[in-house]
Amino acid sequence: MEQDLLNILPQLIVLATSMLALCFEMLRRATGSLWVLVIGLAAAAGVAISKLGTVTTAFSETFRVDFLSLWAAIILGGAGILSALLMRQELRKTGREGTLSSLVGFSTLGSMILAGAGDMMFLVLGVLISGLTGFGLAAYPKTDKATEGGIKYFIYGSVTGAVMLFMLTFWAGTSGSTLLSALGQPGLEPVLVLLGFAGVLAGLGYSASLFPFHFWTPDVFEGAPVSVAAFVSVTPKIGAFFALAQVMRSLHPEGLDYNLILALLAAFSMTFGNVVALWQKNVLRLMAYSTIAQAGYFLLGVIAINGSELAVSSLVVFSVAYAAMNIGAFAIIQQVGPQILNFEGLARKKPFMAVAMVVFLLSLVGLPPLAGFAGKFLLFGAAIDVGYSWLAIIAILNSVISLAVYLRIINPMFFKKQPVFSSEPSTLLRWVFLSSFAVTVLVGIAVRYFL
Amino acid sequence: MMTNFPLLSITLFLPLLGAILLMAFKTGRKGTNIIAVGTAFLTLLGTLGMAWRGLGTGFSQVEEVAWIPQLDVAYRVGIDGISFTLVLLTGILFLSSIVFSTKIKQKPRAYMALFLMLETACLGVFMSLDLLLFYVFFEITLVGMYFIIVGWGHENAKKAGVMFFIYTLVGSLLLLLAFLALYLNADPRTFDMRALIENPPVTGGIAVFTFWALFLAFAIKTPLFPFHSWLPLAHTEAPAAGSAILAGILLKLGAYGFIRFMLQMTPEMFREFAWVVMAVAVFSVVYGALVAMAQTDLKRMVAYTSINHMGYLVFGVAVAAVGSESAGIRGLDGATLQMFSHGIVTGLLFLLIGAIQDRVTTREIPVLKGLLKSYPLLSGFFVVAAFASLGLPGLAHFPAEFQIFLGGFEDYPWAVVIMLLGLVIISATYVRSIQRSFMGAADRNILKMVKDLNARELLAFVPLLILIILTGVYPDWILKYIHETVKLLM
């Protein structure tokens, strides 16, 4: 038991700090709760770093401590810190921003639990915690748009959560256990396994805004505070894909080609997201469809999880890259404004900010030597390694379309004359995008440490 | 002496250092020009230093640092005769282009920084001995050129830039897939180009896939018909020095890829499908020539002649893939020499067109008249460069094209006959355009009192002109490096 607790120390730290942050909020010490959260998440990430290399389980195999869940603690810890700093900067003076800190903490915890799930109940728990806190974050400003987004997020979340829970009973029924590892035994009823798989896809697909479970995404991104959009575009998604990887590791491929299902979803998600993003005028909606497209890329790593040594590291590297470039881009959007018009002439007024935005967006396209390239490179390699070359080709064609999408933001920054933007970024914001920038630039060079 | 001195890496990153300096300090226009020209000059010295150290057989002066050891990706650079030729070309043409561009008034710091960054990327492509490193530099050239076209180009620059970026991104992503296929099939898995050349890894179905992915990637970049449609627009809209670099260096990335990857890493497939490559090359020769003839814009005309010239070049490589040893050596010698000569000739032509446009504000052949009277020096340079481009003996293209034809004629006389037809059309195109724009009575507008070539332009043009003549009459100065490598390669 003691060993079990030690094994999940990062998650326990996040739990403790989230509750502590809540206490500070009750005392109306918003700043205090922010710093508690930052320190807690940093400590959790630090502990996870020190544990890298451990492979074990906790609580009778229900929680997996491995490369994926440890890296999840590191990445999600970092993403949580950056998002919380962004929220603090954006929502200062509301008086209740301590609430945000604790919600960010709990949501991060939910995604960390997902990433190490070894049991069906942990899947449900993770989806629910990260979802429930997400509704609160999305609807926080209480404007019409925010409320609309929050409600959509809530309705989709409760429906997919219920579907997931219901379908999981088929798994438990056929395998006689709620452990994911029990799904590895031969002789399970394929139809029941497929039903359970569909349920898991619905729940995790919703968290990850994967087509066709993505419908809440654009409205939440548009309505919620920009910093919240940054957070929900990163944290639940990474948790969900790591969870899906844990599930795929356990499934026994008997008669059913789960990979093919995932590959089709990946192809649709990428293509749909990118093509729809081409027509968006609002940068936040554009980014929403971009995250739907990027969700497809994550699936390449999940598909390869049983067949390629590259798969696990490709998921981790792409997650690091994705978190850094997405949060960085949202930090700049928060400063500049939600319309493409707001970006006109940015290069003239704020050259570094414009260059940083180009770096984030080109990294999302997957151009070297940026982090997004390192991630996609490993993902493509993993997919080809398990015989999914056609999917890699579709992913590549999508990268080309996504270039056209992101150029729609890049071009006005450099090639329009009138600068309309003038406010100075705050120190906090500067820190956020400097650290995202550093990660986005350096991960390509330092990728050896993730393997 | 000083065998461990990392000359290649220093030369490679020198321009980048210059770019960073320019971005970091608010240098005035003069300071910007000094830093840019100085860096480009030092870089050229670095490339000359490589020749002075001497090229051994195979890849020499190799420098290697581990990058992702788990995947056997490393920072590996080195040169052989073929890559050295292109490295030297890069050093020369960038210096000329940057000297020519010192007149730029619009955001000169960003312009020069982009140019220098682009130079590092180009050098990196030619020096890389690692697939992943190659790919990284290959993509950076795209980004750099995109911003140069869109930021400093003419009216339709944005459309041209986006088209250029998207088209060539398709190619380079296919390239990435091919590289992954090469990596995954190598035993042991590696990104080391030397190992992949030593033991071409792909066989069977995956080899077919790899070959065609490589072919598409490089055919778009080169470009060959029908993958060329991004090129005329990009050339027309780019600023003069941008066009020079685009035609002079970036197109060579494709041609270089034909040799380095298709010929050396998928030789079996190349042998099998050489006829397709030849057919596309021969068609590009005739197509490029015919379409060039129909152009009224000088820049577009030269752009289409590039398609024609790249056709000869790729034909030479295809001969090396399939022909006898002697024919192959001639073909490949010629193709590599053609890369160099096309770089300096077309580079000079585009810079000259830029100089013409600076003076008379148009590039339309029907509007231009009697340039010779007002600008004898400028016209003289143009006529020599144009004659070089059409393959006049004694100028740079002749020894290259002659060798390609000689190599090809042994086994494919008909292909050579058709290509000679392309040569005739190109000659007619140039002669006619020279006659129309430079001869005759000058138009009133042309007679504006602008000086003939100034010191800045002479400084940019004269070295290129000297090289064109030198390569024409004594090609052996560069061919000796090429030939050693080519012999080894066949």
Interface residues (C-beta under 8 A of the other chain):
Chain A: L362 L367 P368 P369 F373 F377 F380 G381 I384 D385 S389 A392 I393 I396 L397 S399 V400 L403 A404 L407 N411 F414 F415 G444 I445 V447 R448 L451
Chain B: A66 W67 I68 P69 Q70 L71 L132 Y135 V136 E139 I140 L142 V143 F147 V150 G151 K158 V162 F165 I166 L169 V170 L173 L174 L176 L177 L180 A181 Y183 L184 F209
